Amino acid sequence: MAPVTQQQSAMDDTYHLLYWPGIPGRGEHIRLVLEEAGAKYTDSAFAGGGIDEVLAFVQAKVPDDGINPQPFAPPILKHKDLVISQTPNILQYLGTRLGLVPNADNDPNSVFKVNALALTALDGLSNEPHDCHHPVATGLYYEDQKEESKRRSEDYVKNRLPKFLSHFERVLGSQWSGSGPWLSGSALSYADLVVFQCVDGVKFMFPKAMARLEREGKHAKVFALHKAVSERPRIKAYLESPRRQKYSLGIYRYYEELDNET
């Protein structure tokens, strides 16, 4: 009998994701990794009383287990005795275990290269879009900062969004990326899933700007990556399932007054 590999063992495990119900949010990046890998997982967003489990961590009501530091906020991943938080931290953990870091056997630094791409996408295509509708303070309602949001969104669409899309276009056209649709050589990595989700969210939030940018053709490889990820069998099935929550009042929000082409 052939020995069980670490990846096979990881696939047999069950992972538990804790995140707010009702919005894709930052937890969506983790769901996409788990779905693409075909891993077994549970999700507090779909569990009865799941919100209470999230709140228990957020409000520091979970007993100190002496093993893990208390998480600050979701997403949180529980795997056996391990409890970790922070989206890129969880992505790196799962990516290395579930075979979503290409060339990891030959290049021990691959995980850091892939993670740098994921971090860049999360910075410029997730955190910055969030700040477009909450530029003053997260504790204020959008309606309390609409004028500032308009100014921030105009600058983001004009300057920041093309800058980040151009960066990933360059990576996709580099020798390191290769000839395929993926960022890291010939195989899909978790960074591709992160970029997919970010592009998908920005398309929802700024449909006019993204449609214009797609028509212009300067970022064709980025949009091709988004399409290629959406057509992967497990991802396609997930996107068509009720597990894929609709965008609403999370990171990516649609406000007509912020939706400009320039």
Residue frames as qw, qx, qy, qz and C-alpha x, y, z in Angstrom:
[[0.000, 0.888, 0.459, 0.000, 0.00, 0.00, 0.00],
 [0.391, 0.529, -0.030, 0.753, 1.34, 3.43, -0.96],
 [0.302, -0.322, -0.500, 0.745, 2.03, 5.78, 1.93],
 [0.035, 0.874, 0.483, 0.025, -0.50, 8.53, 2.58],
 [0.405, 0.350, -0.010, 0.845, 0.87, 11.91, 1.51],
 [0.092, -0.292, -0.422, 0.854, 0.44, 15.10, 3.52],
 [0.312, 0.056, -0.262, -0.912, -1.93, 16.46, 0.87],
 [0.510, -0.231, -0.765, -0.319, -4.04, 13.31, 0.93],
 [0.353, -0.342, -0.711, 0.503, -4.18, 13.50, 4.72],
 [0.043, 0.205, 0.153, -0.966, -5.17, 17.16, 4.54],
 [0.409, -0.079, -0.511, -0.752, -8.01, 16.30, 2.15],
 [0.493, -0.308, -0.814, -0.017, -9.37, 13.78, 4.61],
 [0.184, -0.241, -0.536, 0.788, -9.57, 16.37, 7.38],
 [0.027, -0.798, -0.556, -0.231, -12.58, 18.56, 8.07],
 [0.266, 0.091, -0.147, 0.948, -12.05, 22.32, 8.37],
 [0.104, -0.765, -0.618, 0.151, -14.40, 24.69, 10.15],
 [0.233, 0.328, 0.125, 0.907, -14.76, 28.24, 8.89],
 [0.141, -0.690, -0.558, 0.440, -16.21, 30.93, 11.12],
 [0.133, 0.074, 0.236, 0.960, -17.57, 34.00, 9.38],
 [0.338, 0.282, 0.322, -0.838, -20.53, 36.32, 9.45],
 [0.394, 0.413, 0.812, 0.125, -23.67, 35.00, 7.74],
 [0.291, 0.833, 0.403, -0.244, -25.36, 36.89, 4.92],
 [0.262, 0.904, -0.267, -0.208, -22.31, 38.34, 3.11],
 [0.892, 0.317, -0.218, 0.238, -19.45, 36.75, 1.17],
 [0.384, -0.895, 0.226, -0.011, -16.91, 39.08, 2.79],
 [0.068, 0.706, -0.705, -0.005, -13.33, 38.07, 3.46],
 [0.665, -0.146, 0.710, -0.183, -14.47, 34.55, 4.24],
 [0.805, 0.528, 0.081, -0.258, -15.19, 34.04, 0.56],
 [0.322, 0.708, -0.627, -0.041, -11.52, 33.76, -0.31],
 [0.288, -0.328, 0.870, -0.229, -11.25, 30.84, 2.10],
 [0.757, 0.271, 0.468, -0.366, -14.40, 29.17, 0.80],
 [0.663, 0.664, -0.250, -0.239, -13.04, 29.29, -2.75],
 [0.104, 0.565, -0.815, 0.075, -9.84, 27.55, -1.68],
 [0.473, -0.079, 0.812, -0.332, -11.76, 24.84, 0.15],
 [0.753, 0.465, 0.263, -0.384, -14.20, 24.40, -2.74],
 [0.521, 0.690, -0.466, -0.190, -11.49, 24.27, -5.41],
 [0.013, 0.457, -0.878, 0.143, -9.54, 21.69, -3.41],
 [0.714, -0.171, -0.583, -0.349, -12.63, 19.57, -2.78],
 [0.185, 0.164, -0.764, 0.596, -11.91, 19.70, 0.94],
 [0.412, -0.590, -0.691, -0.072, -14.47, 18.84, 3.58],
 [0.152, 0.105, -0.335, 0.924, -15.52, 21.84, 5.61],
 [0.147, -0.726, -0.664, 0.105, -18.26, 23.31, 7.72],
 [0.169, 0.361, 0.097, 0.912, -19.24, 26.97, 7.66],
 [0.066, -0.377, -0.632, 0.674, -20.75, 28.94, 10.54],
 [0.236, 0.165, -0.176, -0.941, -22.55, 31.16, 8.01],
 [0.594, -0.058, -0.569, -0.565, -24.88, 28.26, 7.24],
 [0.394, -0.141, -0.860, 0.292, -25.12, 26.72, 10.68],
 [0.439, -0.750, -0.387, -0.309, -27.95, 27.29, 13.09],
 [0.586, -0.794, -0.023, 0.157, -26.59, 29.56, 15.78],
 [0.771, 0.246, 0.025, 0.587, -23.44, 30.14, 13.74],
 [0.085, 0.800, -0.035, 0.593, -23.53, 33.86, 14.45],
 [0.658, -0.731, 0.085, -0.158, -23.28, 33.09, 18.16],
 [0.901, -0.125, 0.090, 0.404, -20.10, 31.11, 17.58],
 [0.478, 0.551, 0.039, 0.684, -18.56, 34.05, 15.71],
 [0.245, -0.829, 0.013, -0.503, -19.65, 36.54, 18.36],
 [0.840, -0.534, -0.015, 0.100, -18.20, 34.39, 21.12],
 [0.756, 0.061, 0.051, 0.650, -14.76, 34.80, 19.58],
 [0.204, 0.655, 0.112, 0.719, -15.22, 38.49, 18.76],
 [0.436, -0.768, 0.010, -0.468, -16.42, 39.27, 22.28],
 [0.223, 0.472, -0.757, 0.394, -13.63, 37.17, 23.87],
 [0.734, -0.293, 0.282, -0.543, -16.07, 34.76, 25.48],
 [0.911, 0.180, -0.371, -0.016, -14.31, 31.64, 24.24],
 [0.742, -0.639, 0.173, 0.101, -12.28, 30.07, 27.07],
 [0.125, 0.788, -0.598, -0.081, -8.52, 30.36, 26.80],
 [0.990, 0.056, -0.105, -0.074, -7.33, 26.93, 25.62],
 [0.578, -0.669, 0.404, 0.235, -3.68, 27.63, 26.42],
 [0.708, 0.091, 0.546, 0.438, -2.72, 26.67, 22.86],
 [0.348, 0.543, 0.443, 0.622, -3.98, 29.41, 20.57],
 [0.071, -0.159, -0.193, 0.966, -4.05, 33.21, 20.91],
 [0.320, 0.621, 0.600, -0.389, -7.52, 34.72, 20.89],
 [0.351, 0.398, 0.516, 0.673, -8.53, 35.82, 17.36],
 [0.016, 0.233, 0.142, -0.962, -9.45, 39.47, 16.92],
 [0.584, 0.404, 0.100, -0.698, -12.13, 38.99, 14.27],
 [0.780, 0.246, 0.570, 0.082, -13.33, 36.55, 11.60],
 [0.899, 0.063, -0.365, -0.234, -12.58, 34.90, 9.32],
 [0.427, -0.538, 0.692, -0.220, -11.38, 32.24, 11.72],
 [0.755, 0.221, -0.578, -0.218, -10.35, 28.71, 10.79],
 [0.645, -0.443, 0.558, -0.276, -10.51, 25.78, 13.18],
 [0.778, 0.339, -0.516, -0.120, -8.59, 22.67, 12.22],
 [0.738, -0.132, -0.589, 0.302, -8.13, 20.01, 14.86],
 [0.508, -0.614, -0.356, 0.489, -6.49, 21.85, 17.80],
 [0.346, -0.015, 0.157, 0.925, -5.48, 24.84, 15.70],
 [0.116, 0.868, 0.466, -0.126, -7.40, 28.12, 15.69],
 [0.402, -0.149, 0.213, 0.878, -6.07, 30.83, 13.36],
 [0.259, 0.845, 0.375, -0.279, -7.39, 34.08, 11.94],
 [0.011, 0.698, -0.328, -0.637, -6.52, 36.71, 9.30],
 [0.807, 0.518, 0.096, -0.269, -7.49, 35.96, 5.69],
 [0.523, 0.680, -0.513, -0.017, -3.98, 35.76, 4.15],
 [0.240, -0.463, 0.809, -0.270, -2.73, 33.70, 7.08],
 [0.749, 0.125, 0.566, -0.320, -5.53, 31.15, 6.62],
 [0.741, 0.628, -0.108, -0.213, -5.03, 31.14, 2.84],
 [0.245, 0.665, -0.703, 0.063, -1.33, 30.38, 3.20],
 [0.456, -0.252, 0.796, -0.310, -2.06, 27.60, 5.69],
 [0.788, 0.320, 0.441, -0.288, -4.70, 25.97, 3.49],
 [0.588, 0.729, -0.274, -0.217, -2.85, 26.60, 0.24],
 [0.080, 0.582, -0.808, 0.050, 0.24, 24.73, 1.36],
 [0.483, -0.081, 0.819, -0.299, -1.80, 21.84, 2.74],
 [0.680, 0.454, 0.491, -0.299, -4.24, 21.49, -0.15],
 [0.632, 0.117, 0.560, 0.523, -1.83, 21.70, -3.08],
 [0.287, 0.894, 0.325, 0.114, -2.57, 25.26, -4.16],
 [0.182, -0.862, 0.349, 0.318, 1.05, 26.45, -4.12],
 [0.873, 0.482, -0.067, 0.040, 2.53, 25.36, -7.48],
 [0.622, 0.547, -0.411, 0.381, 6.13, 24.13, -7.59],
 [0.524, -0.760, 0.241, -0.299, 6.32, 23.99, -3.80],
 [0.958, -0.194, 0.139, 0.161, 8.32, 20.75, -3.87],
 [0.741, 0.349, 0.055, 0.571, 11.05, 22.26, -6.07],
 [0.187, 0.504, -0.112, 0.835, 11.04, 25.81, -4.75],
 [0.378, -0.449, -0.687, 0.429, 10.59, 26.24, -0.98],
 [0.059, -0.280, -0.144, 0.947, 10.09, 29.97, -1.53],
 [0.083, -0.338, -0.702, -0.622, 7.06, 29.46, -3.79],
 [0.262, -0.673, -0.678, 0.133, 4.63, 30.00, -0.93],
 [0.233, -0.594, -0.154, 0.755, 6.04, 33.45, -0.26],
 [0.055, -0.068, 0.504, 0.859, 5.83, 34.40, -3.93],
 [0.200, -0.481, -0.770, -0.368, 2.22, 33.25, -4.15],
 [0.304, -0.672, -0.554, 0.386, 1.38, 34.95, -0.88],
 [0.188, -0.339, 0.073, 0.919, 2.82, 38.26, -2.09],
 [0.120, -0.198, -0.616, -0.753, 0.38, 38.18, -5.00],
 [0.336, -0.591, -0.731, -0.064, -2.54, 37.36, -2.72],
 [0.329, -0.563, -0.347, 0.674, -1.59, 40.16, -0.33],
 [0.087, -0.134, 0.282, 0.946, -1.35, 42.69, -3.16],
 [0.235, -0.380, -0.697, -0.561, -4.80, 41.74, -4.43],
 [0.393, -0.628, -0.641, 0.201, -6.30, 41.94, -0.95],
 [0.271, -0.418, -0.137, 0.856, -4.75, 45.37, -0.44],
 [0.028, 0.227, -0.293, -0.928, -5.70, 47.04, -3.70],
 [0.380, -0.127, -0.649, -0.647, -8.77, 45.14, -4.88],
 [0.497, -0.484, -0.720, 0.013, -10.45, 44.40, -1.54],
 [0.379, -0.507, -0.409, 0.657, -9.37, 46.75, 1.24],
 [0.086, -0.157, 0.153, 0.972, -9.30, 49.84, -0.98],
 [0.276, -0.364, -0.627, -0.631, -12.76, 49.19, -2.50],
 [0.430, -0.582, -0.656, 0.214, -14.11, 48.80, 1.04],
 [0.299, -0.439, -0.206, 0.822, -12.67, 52.21, 1.91],
 [0.015, 0.230, 0.455, 0.860, -14.48, 53.73, -1.05],
 [0.417, -0.596, -0.496, -0.474, -17.79, 53.47, 0.78],
 [0.633, -0.734, -0.215, 0.121, -16.30, 53.98, 4.25],
 [0.573, 0.531, -0.184, 0.597, -13.49, 56.51, 3.72],
 [0.187, -0.721, 0.252, -0.618, -13.92, 58.41, 6.99],
 [0.299, -0.334, 0.768, -0.458, -14.69, 55.76, 9.59],
 [0.317, -0.087, -0.918, -0.222, -15.97, 52.19, 9.62],
 [0.055, -0.352, -0.774, 0.523, -18.15, 53.08, 12.59],
 [0.304, 0.398, 0.074, -0.862, -20.14, 55.60, 10.55],
 [0.660, 0.473, 0.576, -0.098, -22.94, 54.70, 8.17],
 [0.476, 0.235, 0.494, 0.689, -22.32, 55.17, 4.47],
 [0.043, 0.841, 0.448, 0.302, -24.98, 57.86, 4.46],
 [0.409, -0.867, -0.047, 0.282, -22.86, 59.86, 6.93],
 [0.385, -0.561, 0.460, 0.571, -19.91, 60.00, 4.51],
 [0.691, 0.560, 0.453, 0.058, -21.45, 60.03, 1.03],
 [0.306, 0.940, -0.136, -0.058, -19.60, 63.08, -0.26],
 [0.283, -0.678, 0.669, 0.113, -16.25, 61.71, 0.91],
 [0.717, 0.063, 0.692, 0.055, -17.18, 58.36, -0.63],
 [0.623, 0.756, 0.196, -0.028, -17.81, 59.98, -4.01],
 [0.115, 0.897, -0.425, -0.050, -14.40, 61.65, -3.98],
 [0.481, -0.442, 0.756, 0.039, -12.65, 58.47, -2.83],
 [0.757, 0.299, 0.581, -0.005, -14.42, 56.34, -5.44],
 [0.510, 0.857, -0.028, -0.069, -13.60, 58.74, -8.27],
 [0.037, -0.788, 0.613, 0.039, -9.92, 58.62, -7.37],
 [0.631, -0.200, 0.749, -0.024, -9.97, 54.84, -6.95],
 [0.753, 0.503, 0.423, -0.029, -11.58, 54.21, -10.31],
 [0.416, 0.898, -0.146, -0.012, -9.35, 56.70, -12.11],
 [0.120, 0.782, -0.591, 0.158, -6.00, 55.95, -10.49],
 [0.429, -0.429, 0.758, -0.239, -5.80, 53.03, -8.09],
 [0.856, 0.194, 0.416, -0.238, -7.93, 50.39, -9.84],
 [0.743, 0.645, -0.179, -0.007, -6.04, 50.56, -13.17],
 [0.023, 0.737, -0.649, 0.185, -2.75, 50.53, -11.28],
 [0.577, -0.268, 0.736, -0.230, -3.50, 47.23, -9.56],
 [0.861, 0.398, 0.272, -0.161, -5.02, 45.63, -12.65],
 [0.507, 0.781, -0.364, 0.020, -1.92, 46.66, -14.61],
 [0.257, -0.597, 0.741, -0.166, 0.30, 45.03, -12.01],
 [0.726, -0.004, 0.669, -0.158, -1.44, 41.69, -12.34],
 [0.746, 0.654, 0.021, -0.125, -1.47, 42.05, -16.13],
 [0.220, 0.776, -0.589, 0.054, 2.33, 42.38, -16.00],
 [0.476, -0.354, 0.783, -0.187, 2.67, 39.34, -13.75],
 [0.811, 0.297, 0.465, -0.197, 0.45, 37.30, -16.07],
 [0.663, 0.740, -0.112, -0.013, 2.61, 38.33, -19.02],
 [0.174, -0.784, 0.596, -0.017, 5.91, 37.53, -17.31],
 [0.511, 0.346, -0.785, -0.050, 8.21, 34.56, -17.85],
 [0.118, -0.151, 0.842, -0.504, 7.50, 33.43, -14.30],
 [0.643, 0.203, 0.345, -0.652, 3.79, 33.19, -15.03],
 [0.375, 0.007, 0.876, 0.304, 4.28, 31.29, -18.28],
 [0.133, -0.044, -0.591, -0.794, 1.84, 30.93, -21.15],
 [0.206, -0.463, -0.860, -0.055, -1.26, 29.78, -19.28],
 [0.216, -0.752, -0.297, -0.547, -3.97, 31.83, -17.58],
 [0.699, -0.636, -0.293, 0.146, -2.51, 31.50, -14.08],
 [0.119, -0.960, 0.229, -0.111, -0.29, 33.82, -12.07],
 [0.433, -0.630, 0.644, 0.007, 2.16, 31.18, -10.93],
 [0.125, -0.287, 0.901, 0.300, 3.29, 29.03, -13.83],
 [0.349, -0.036, -0.760, -0.547, 1.13, 26.33, -15.38],
 [0.356, -0.388, -0.844, 0.105, -0.97, 25.49, -12.31],
 [0.318, -0.759, -0.240, -0.516, -3.65, 27.34, -10.41],
 [0.361, 0.033, -0.618, 0.698, -2.65, 28.78, -7.03],
 [0.176, -0.683, -0.638, 0.310, -4.66, 30.26, -4.21],
 [0.113, -0.419, 0.056, 0.899, -3.54, 33.70, -5.43],
 [0.098, -0.147, -0.674, -0.717, -5.57, 33.10, -8.62],
 [0.266, -0.585, -0.765, -0.037, -8.64, 32.44, -6.49],
 [0.238, -0.601, -0.312, 0.697, -8.03, 35.63, -4.52],
 [0.025, -0.219, 0.344, 0.912, -7.67, 37.70, -7.70],
 [0.151, -0.358, -0.803, -0.451, -10.82, 36.09, -9.10],
 [0.259, -0.672, -0.656, 0.224, -12.86, 37.02, -6.04],
 [0.203, -0.529, -0.083, 0.820, -11.45, 40.55, -5.95],
 [0.028, 0.044, -0.535, -0.843, -12.14, 41.18, -9.64],
 [0.200, -0.472, -0.821, -0.251, -15.59, 39.67, -9.27],
 [0.251, -0.670, -0.520, 0.466, -16.37, 41.95, -6.34],
 [0.115, -0.430, 0.123, 0.887, -15.08, 45.07, -8.05],
 [0.062, -0.183, -0.717, -0.670, -17.15, 44.19, -11.14],
 [0.234, -0.647, -0.726, 0.005, -20.22, 44.20, -8.87],
 [0.292, -0.667, -0.292, 0.620, -19.23, 47.43, -7.13],
 [0.067, 0.654, -0.224, -0.720, -18.09, 49.43, -10.16],
 [0.705, 0.330, 0.619, 0.109, -19.72, 47.74, -13.18],
 [0.442, 0.893, 0.066, -0.053, -19.39, 50.76, -15.49],
 [0.089, -0.838, 0.524, 0.125, -15.69, 51.25, -14.80],
 [0.560, -0.254, 0.779, 0.123, -14.89, 47.57, -15.06],
 [0.693, 0.547, 0.470, 0.017, -16.87, 47.22, -18.30],
 [0.309, 0.932, -0.169, -0.081, -14.90, 50.13, -19.75],
 [0.274, -0.679, 0.673, 0.105, -11.58, 48.69, -18.62],
 [0.687, 0.051, 0.721, 0.078, -12.49, 45.31, -20.11],
 [0.611, 0.749, 0.256, -0.030, -13.48, 46.91, -23.42],
 [0.085, 0.918, -0.363, -0.138, -10.19, 48.80, -23.61],
 [0.949, 0.241, -0.188, 0.072, -8.31, 45.50, -23.56],
 [0.167, 0.746, -0.533, 0.362, -5.32, 46.68, -21.53],
 [0.373, -0.376, 0.747, -0.402, -5.98, 44.09, -18.83],
 [0.775, 0.141, -0.403, -0.466, -7.17, 41.22, -21.01],
 [0.508, 0.165, -0.820, 0.204, -5.13, 38.60, -19.14],
 [0.147, -0.066, 0.652, -0.741, -6.67, 39.62, -15.79],
 [0.674, 0.129, 0.098, -0.721, -10.19, 39.29, -17.14],
 [0.717, 0.233, -0.618, -0.220, -9.24, 35.99, -18.79],
 [0.201, 0.155, -0.853, 0.457, -8.02, 34.73, -15.41],
 [0.440, 0.034, 0.435, -0.785, -11.38, 35.69, -13.87],
 [0.779, 0.217, -0.229, -0.541, -13.20, 33.75, -16.59],
 [0.564, 0.280, -0.776, 0.037, -10.86, 30.74, -16.34],
 [0.050, -0.106, 0.799, -0.590, -11.40, 30.44, -12.58],
 [0.585, 0.114, 0.261, -0.759, -15.18, 30.72, -12.97],
 [0.783, 0.279, -0.376, -0.409, -15.14, 27.81, -15.43],
 [0.140, 0.314, -0.914, 0.214, -13.24, 25.37, -13.23],
 [0.503, -0.295, -0.752, -0.308, -15.67, 22.51, -12.48],
 [0.424, -0.428, -0.674, 0.428, -15.71, 22.77, -8.69],
 [0.070, -0.249, -0.156, 0.953, -15.76, 26.58, -8.70],
 [0.308, -0.125, -0.500, -0.800, -18.51, 26.67, -11.34],
 [0.492, -0.411, -0.761, -0.099, -20.62, 24.27, -9.28],
 [0.333, -0.394, -0.511, 0.688, -20.00, 26.37, -6.17],
 [0.033, 0.111, -0.079, -0.990, -20.89, 29.66, -7.88],
 [0.438, -0.199, -0.561, -0.673, -24.17, 28.14, -9.04],
 [0.482, -0.345, -0.787, 0.169, -25.01, 26.75, -5.60],
 [0.360, -0.855, -0.246, -0.280, -26.77, 28.43, -2.66],
 [0.734, -0.434, -0.125, 0.507, -23.46, 28.34, -0.80],
 [0.377, 0.196, 0.148, 0.893, -22.32, 31.30, -2.93],
 [0.070, -0.724, -0.507, 0.462, -23.85, 34.21, -1.05],
 [0.338, 0.784, 0.311, 0.417, -24.90, 37.34, -2.93],
 [0.337, 0.129, -0.185, 0.914, -23.05, 40.62, -2.56],
 [0.242, -0.816, -0.510, -0.123, -24.95, 43.00, -0.30],
 [0.175, -0.950, 0.100, -0.239, -23.58, 45.25, 2.43],
 [0.869, -0.324, 0.084, 0.365, -20.15, 43.72, 2.80],
 [0.465, -0.386, 0.310, 0.734, -16.83, 44.71, 1.28],
 [0.095, 0.081, 0.595, 0.794, -18.28, 45.11, -2.20],
 [0.214, 0.608, 0.599, -0.475, -21.39, 47.29, -2.28],
 [0.262, 0.402, 0.528, 0.701, -23.22, 48.82, -5.19],
 [0.028, 0.716, 0.349, -0.604, -24.24, 52.46, -4.87],
 [0.541, 0.690, 0.402, 0.263, -25.43, 54.03, -8.09],
 [0.017, 0.998, -0.052, -0.003, -23.92, 57.41, -7.18],
 [0.457, -0.659, 0.534, 0.266, -20.44, 55.82, -6.89],
 [0.746, 0.191, 0.589, 0.245, -20.68, 53.90, -10.15],
 [0.281, 0.874, -0.132, -0.374, -18.76, 56.05, -12.61],
 [0.901, 0.384, 0.074, 0.185, -16.72, 55.20, -15.68],
 [0.326, 0.852, -0.280, 0.298, -13.91, 57.72, -15.34]]
